Amino acid sequence: MITELWLVGIGTGSPVHVTLEGAQALRDASAVLLPQKGAGKDDLAQIRQDILRSVGAGAEVLPFTMPVRDESLPYQDRVARWHDE
């Protein structure tokens, strides 16, 4: 059962910019959800993997596909609709 859920962002994408608290959360995690953001953004997944390695995270990595937002809507409407899903 999940008792805690942490969100650790990649910030600038540099492993040295991860906060101490973020690094500890990644080391303590039993699982890490790794977003796959689609074509042209594979480098982001690699950056996330590099960060996990650099902090010594040993958690199971669970990739998932990010939902695609409706490009025909204005940005704020896309985000609002995406949050409602």
Backbone hydrogen bonds, N-H to C=O, Kabsch-Sander energy under -0.5 kcal/mol:
donor,donor_aa,acceptor,acceptor_aa,energy
8,V,6,W,-0.6
9,G,7,L,-0.6
13,G,10,I,-3.1
17,H,14,S,-2.1
18,V,15,P,-1.1
23,A,19,T,-2.7
24,Q,20,L,-2.2
25,A,21,E,-2.3
26,L,22,G,-2.1
27,R,23,A,-2.1
28,D,24,Q,-2.4
29,A,25,A,-1.0
32,V,60,E,-2.8
34,L,62,L,-2.1
36,Q,64,F,-3.1
37,K,35,P,-0.6
41,K,38,G,-1.9
44,L,41,K,-1.2
45,A,41,K,-0.9
46,Q,42,D,-1.8
47,I,43,D,-2.2
48,R,44,L,-2.3
49,Q,45,A,-2.2
50,D,46,Q,-2.6
51,I,47,I,-2.4
52,L,48,R,-2.3
53,R,49,Q,-2.3
54,S,50,D,-2.6
55,V,51,I,-1.8
56,G,52,L,-0.5
56,G,53,R,-1.1
57,A,52,L,-2.5
60,E,30,S,-1.7
62,L,32,V,-3.2
62,L,60,E,-0.6
64,F,34,L,-2.0
66,M,36,Q,-2.3
71,E,69,R,-0.8
73,L,70,D,-1.6
78,R,74,P,-2.3
79,V,75,Y,-2.4
80,A,76,Q,-2.4
81,R,77,D,-2.6
82,W,78,R,-2.5
83,H,79,V,-2.5
84,D,80,A,-1.4
85,E,81,R,-0.8
85,E,82,W,-0.8
